[in-house]
Structures are given as C-alpha cells and as structure tokens.
C-alpha cells in the first residue's frame, strides 16, 4: 500500500502542470488553482 501512495505522491509535481496545460485557456484560475493547491497539500501530508 505504501508503494502505491509513494508513487501517487511522487507523480503530483509532474501531473499538475500536465493537467493545467490541458485546460482550455479560458478555464478560470480561481477554480483550477485551489484544486491544484489542495492536491499538493494532500500529497505533502502523505509524504
């Protein structure tokens, strides 16, 4: 189980920019940024 958690946490830093770059240009940052920040915060809690 810990191996899976480590893999997911390790992927966060690479995946967020990939996902962000796939969003439409008009996608509101006031929606995307808190989501990405929350994912990063959760990942730090597991690392």
Secondary structure, 3 states (H helix, E strand, C coil): CHHHHHHHHHHHHHHHHHHHHHCCCCCCHHHHHHHHHHHHHHHHHHC
